[in-house]
Structure formats: C-alpha cells, structure tokens
Amino acid sequence: MFIRVTNCLWLLTLLFVFPPQKPKPTFEEVSPATSKITWTHDNAQSPDRQLPETVGAGCAFLDYDNDGWMDIYLVNSGPSDFFTPSAPLKNALYRNNHDGTFTDVTDKAGVAGGKFGMGVAAADYDGDGNIDLYVTNYGSNILYRNNGNGTFTDVTDKAGVTAPGWSTCATWFDYDNDAKLDLFVSSFVFYDKSQNPLCTDPTLKQRYYCVPRLFKPQPSRLFHNNGDGTFRDVSRESGIADSPGKSFGAVATDVNNDGLMDLFVANDTMPNFLFLNKGGGKFEEIGLAAGVAYGEAGRPRSGMGVDAADVDGDGWQDLFVANIDQEFFSLYHNDKELIFTDQPGEIAPATQLLSGWGLKFFDYDNDGDPDLFLVNGHPDDMIESRVPRVRHKEPLLLFENTGRGFKDVSASSGPVFTKMFSGRGMALGDFDNDGDADVLTSNNGEPPLLLRNQGGNRNNWIGLQLIATKSNPAAVGARITWAAGTLKRSRLKTGGGSYLSSHDPREILGVGSATKIDYVEIRWPSGKIDKLTNPPLNTYIKVLEGSGIKK
Amino acid sequence: MKKNSTNSHKKAHKTQKIFLLCLLSLLCLFVIPARAQSPDVVQAFEQVAALIRDDRLAEAEKELTKVLRLQPDLPVALNLMGSLRAKQGRLAEAESLFLRAVQGDKNFTGARMNLVYLYLLKRAPDEAIGQLSEVLALEPENLDAKVLLGDAYLAKNDLQKAEENYLAALDNKLDNAGALFGLAQISRVKGETREVAIYLNRVGTLITSSTSTDFLYKFALEAMQVGLFDEAKSALERAVGLKPREPSYLLALGIAWLRKTDLFEAEKIFRRVLLLEPNNAQAQLHLGYVLLNQKKYAEARTWLEKSARTSAAIPEVFYYLGLVAQEQNDDAGAIVLFEKAVRQLPSYPHARIALGSSYMKLKNYVRARQELETAVKLDPDEPTAHYNLALLYARIKEHERAKEELRIIDQLKAKGASNNGVVVLPPKSNP
C-alpha cells in the first residue's frame, strides 16, 4: 500500500512538472470528393515549351458574398498568341457552403477569365464593402468589380489597369496612406511566341523550358487609386519603372518602421528589388545596399515566392524569398538601418534541391509566433533527366518557429508532406472558421490542394476582421499587438506575399495555452488606435476602426 | 612554409605508396622465370608470390628464408625477398637483394624491372635507364620497358627522349595506356592542355577494364588536372571497386565529385573515408567543406575543428571555420579566424573578402574597404570581391562606384568566371 501511494505521488509530481504536451497540428488533405472542388489547372503544356506554361497559376481565399466564410478562386490558362485551347478553359470561383463543401459559381458570378491566367489579388479596392478581384494574365489583366449581389463586372478598361504584357503577382496596398488601395503589378519578361528560343540538348531530343535569363526584363507597374473607380499609372513618377525586372512574388511591408509601406519584389535570374517608400509618392530601389538583391558572390538568383514577417519578435520586418534548386532559400533578418543578413538556418539545407513558389509566414499552431509553409515544384518538367536528385514534383514543407530559429516539422505534420506536387500558388485562409489557418495550393497542370489545419485551434486564439473607416479597406499596414499573461506579440498586416495568390484578410492571433487575452491593440494606418481589453477568446470579432469591437 | 613541407612529405609518402602498389602488381609478371626450375619449385615460388600479394608477409618471409638458407644466391628467391622488403618499405635492402638477383642471373629481366621501379621511386632515373637498356637489349620488344624508359627520361626532364620512347612503345598503335599517359604528361609540361585532354581521353577508354588500381589512380589525378572530371571519376570508381578500403582512392573520388559540384555524392564518399580512417585530416577538411556548402553549419564546424586538431591547420581550415562563424552571426569570432588565415597566407583573396564582409557587417567600413580592395588586387577576376565592394559602396552611398563594381561582375560573367554560388572555394589540397 505504501509503495502504491508513493508511486501515485510520484506520478502526480511528474504531471505537475511536465504537463502533457498537446499534439501538434497536422494538415489533412480535403479530397475533391469531399470538397466538391473538381476544377483542374490546365498548364497548356506544348512541345514548344512556351515559358508561360510553367509558371502558373495562383489561387485565393476571399469572402466574395460577405457571408463570413472563405470562398475560393482558382486561376487557369486560356487562349493566347501561342495557345488555343481545344475546349474552353476558365478560372473558377467556388462558394463556401459552410459544411466543408464548395459550389462552383463561376459562370453566375462572371469571373471565368478567358485569358492565359497567372495570378489573383482580392481586395475591396473601391471601399464598398465587397471584395473585388484583380486577375493577372499573360496578355492583359482583368479587374472584376464585385457588384454585391453575387456577380462581378469587368471594369478593367474603365479603371485603367489593363497592364498589357506578362503580369504575374499583384499586390493591393496603400503606398501614400490616403486610405485607398493602390495596386502593384509585377511584370515578368518581355515575351511573345516568336521570342521562344530553342532550348534543348542533344540527349533529350526535345525542348525544355528556357531559363528566364534569356529574356528581356520589363518594368513592373504601380497604379494609384484615384478613389473614383479609376487608377493612374504612376510607375514612372514613383520610380518603380526605373528598375526593369523579371518579377514574380511581391509583398508590401514596412521595413524601416516609418509608417510607409515598402515593397519587396522577387526577380528571376535578376537581383531582387527592395523598393523603399520615401514618401511623397516616390520609391527608391535599395536591394543591393540592403543585402537582399543577390546571392553569394553577387550572383542573382531565381527569386519566385516572397513574404515578410517579424519572425524573431524584435519589432522589425524580416523578409523571405524562395529560389530555384541549388540556390537555397533566403531568410533575411532585418538588422535595422535598412540592412539585412541572410540567416536561413535549418531552412537552407532543407531546401537545397527544391524550387519554391507559394509561401507564407503564419502561426499554424496558434502559439503566437509566425511559422512558415513552403510550396515547391521545379519549373522544368524534364529536369530529372538532366540534373541528378532534383525532382520535377516536389514536397510541401512546414517549418515551426521555435523562438531560436525554424525547425522542419513536415514529417510529423501529415501524410500530405510525403507527396509530390508541381506546386505554385499558395493562399492562406480559415475556410472552416475553426480558428486555425488552412492552406490552399494551386499546382501547375494539376488539381488544387485544399489542406485543413487539424488541431491548430488546440491553442487559444482570437480572430480579427478589421473594418477600416479612415484607413485603406484591407487595413494593410495596421500593426496589431496583443498580450496574454507573459506572452506579448506584435504583427504588421502586410499586403500580398506568397506567389500569384491572395489570402483571407482576417488575422488569427494565437495565445498558446493562455486562457485570457489581456488586450489587443490595433494601430491603424491612419494613426488611430483601438485597444480591446479582455476580448473574447476562441472566436472571430469585427473591429471597426475608431470604435473597437463591432457587435 | 609549414604547409609546403607537410604537403611535400605527404606527396613523397603517396608516391612511395604508388610505387609499392606498382611493384606488387608487376610481381606476378617478373618474379618467377620458369626456366631452370622444376615444376615443384615454380609452384612453391608462385605460392610465395601469392602470399606477398595477399600481405601475408611473415609467412612468405619464413618460406623464403628456408630457401635462401639452402641456396643463398638463388636469384628467384632473392628477387622475391627484395619485393617483400619493398612492400615493408625497407627499400635499401630491397635494392641490394634485386642487385644480387641480377648478379646471379644477368638475364633476369624481372629483377631488373623491379630495380627500375625502385630507381624511379628514388628519383634516380639514370640508374633506371641503365637497367632498362639491359632489359631492352635482352627483350627488344618489351613494351613495358619502353614505357618505363620514357618515364625515366621524363623524370630527367628530357622530353624529347621520353617522347621517342613512348612513341616507340606505341608503335603507331594507340593501345598502350602507359605510353599515352606519358605523352599526356609531356604535353602537360609543355602547357598543351588540349593535347593532354586528347591523350587522357584515349587512356580513359583503354583502362575501362584495367585492374591496375595505381594506374587508375594516377590517371584520375592527371585527368582532374585538366578538368576531365567524369573520366577521373570513372577511373576512381573502378579503382575503388577493386580496392574498396583504400582511403586515398576514396578521397580522390570524393574530390572528383566535388569538382563536379555534386556535394551529396562527395559527402557520402568523405564519410566512407572517415569510417576507414577517422583521423584522416584531408577527409575531415573536405567533409567540413561540403557541409559548409550545404549550409549544415554545426556539423561543418565539428569536422573542420577536428581537421585543425588532426593536422597542422592550413589557412583553408581557418577560412572555412570563419565562414561558419560568419553564417552563425558571430562576426567578431569570424574576424579572428579570417585573420589567422590571412596571417598564414597573406595572398589568400577569399579570406580577405570574408574579412571585409565581416567588418562590413560590424559597420567598420574603413577596414572592410581595405580588405576588399586588397582582395581585388590579389584576384581581380573574383566576382565575390567585387560584389562585396559593390555592397560596401552602396552602403556608404557611393552609388556610382557600386554600379561600376556590378558592371565588373557582369564583365567577369561574360568572360565565364566561375561563380555558381554553391561552392565557396574548392580546397587547395590535392588528393
């Protein structure tokens, strides 16, 4: 009896000292049979291996019908100067049925695209409370204005955002803090079907996709929102057009904490750009001096996906760029004074053979700090016959922020991480509204992949939907600070990020095992501050700028 | 200075090793002239030769001692005993035994050929030539002797006579790998890189089924010198297949993979070397280097530090350790290591670039500039130096100079400067 009691006491002591660990969240594949998302990307692959075939396409989480549930938009290829589809191809809008299934409402909504699609950026550009869609294409782009009744209208020409050529990523942000969303559109290379040189080698006896190094760069575009449904192309006067690039991913963030949103833009086979917002509508490209333009030895790399977040909680935005195999991905730590140091840690060896596109920092386990999800795939479908160990289809990767760096937790995060994909786009959104961020990826020539976060909500959280009144409608640039006991965190609401994709605009703030949130403070781009004391836990709330929680 | 003496010592050691391997592979050919011996005696000597070949030296010596006690001047036994001593590294005794064998039988070409190998190893080409003249007088069509005569003249730097003998061995046919290899070496001395590659390419096709591991190894080293990494790799893979536990072959194979910038294969091979020889400083250095390039910094540091402890640390070790420190954000520590590398080798441009880079990170722009400008003077074609200078100029707002440095990088790229960003810098050590 004595022995038994002693053992029990010992066990109790152990439980007290080492409380049982919560199982880590996993990502579970939601099959098309379950989700009813049957759409597949057609990459239009041809024997001529036209370059646009291999770089698309993107995807988005958006709430187009304002029902509080994330819908899905997927971008497809379409007719172009080098491609005539044998059957019509279209983009797809899937309405969330609130039960884990989706319904294709593309035709009813009128957002089928009909061009050789690349990416998508969703935001309420006109401030009418409805999320609009900007679709980038090889050819020219489309702005779909949300009519508020489940339909959209193509207002591209009227708005003045056609952007002919080859556009890739689009990013909504407010560069001049006038409370209206402006639009940055990445331009890739100058291309038409006559520009496709013969890239092959004698052993293959067929073409492969040419390296973008062979093509001429193009300046990206910046459109200023006039507030009347039209935009003005300010690419030249802002200084953006002074730097022609071969641009893919872009993220709007504030690298020097001056309240002005800057732009970090990945370039393929060219130095990346860091456009520092100088105020007065001017940008200065400082990538070289900042140390984010080149790889080692001054070698430009093949930048594709990008994102920004304060990964170490020092109050300064760090940057991430994914490159092609053998180039390593870069995590640029912000050393302040506009200087960055590449400190990828464990991410570098894990990505040495991978080519990264969609990626996003987000708190998958709601412990309060940003983790990292990477979507990979080699652009050359014949790479395996030319380069040992490099695969065409590649795995997804998940890195957990340990507070001392990033740890690869892919192997323990679900069977989907053992599968291979031609990954491209990646969007983030809580499609089942359970308080943890789910993932949508778009794959080149393959169906999309919807991943449900299972267990991220085992930690406590609060979800914010920010409703601006004086700031830009997406609240890009808002700084959110929250505290729960000893945990204190801060997050800047960035614009864009990832690759060709657009995300759930809500913010989920993780607090770990804390059972009470002391406060949440939102410093809006307008300068207004809303402080919410003891807000509710494990639910979404709406926060109205200047008024706090909206009932 | 220390580095040079260490290297030359290692080189001599390796050459000796190669010689011994050569000698042993030829033993079968030369040790047992069948004439004047009964079948039983021939069989007995064949068994002794087999024992020597299998490194069962004590047993072989016991048998030979028995024979020599009865017949102290028996040439075949003396020749075998000489081979045994050579394998033990007792070269003076070996020479004496071979000479006694030749004195006992002037026509014993096998013993003379063993002497030739010995003299070539001792860098005594004149003595080798003397013996080879005798061999060729006895056997005018002995192709091996002609090739060795070429080797002897090559050792004397008499390129013309060396070439004559190699060509004589070829006899208008292109099937003598040894002669072609000799011609490749002559072309290398003359700086005729294209010809070297042509000869070695042909040698490569002739040795695909060679069982002479030493020749495969020598060929591979020569092939790597002219960038024939695939050929070198094939030869070394064959040599390793024949002798899987020979660290020098494995080390060379790892370096061949490294030259092909396949870090993964190189890593595997260096780990194999270290399983066989855990204290092999070269393998430790190379593995550390590979891991550094794979950005596996913690493990890279472990191996590099072991390498530094195992042998006299060469500047590269400090440079690589500095890079690890730099990547782990310890620039003050990195500076100490780079300074050590620069003290050992002031003309080491990469160490100076890294030093400049660390000073730049610590915002000591004056020192950074000094080191980077020195690096550019040391190696004007190194893009990394120009890149870091560009970075520096951009940070101190000298934008035009920054652009100029970037222009230089573009020009270097157009000239084909190596700058793939994966391999920081190949170690200067040779396998």
Interface residues (C-beta under 8 A of the other chain):
Chain A: I286 L288 A289 G291 Y294 G295 E296 A297 G298 R299 R301 Q326 E327 F328 I339 T341 Q343 P344 A348 P349 Q352 P388 R389
Chain B: D262 F264 Q294 K295 K296 E327 N329 K361 P383 T384 H386 Y387 N388 A390 L391 A394 R395 A402 L406 I409 N419 N420 G421 V422 V424
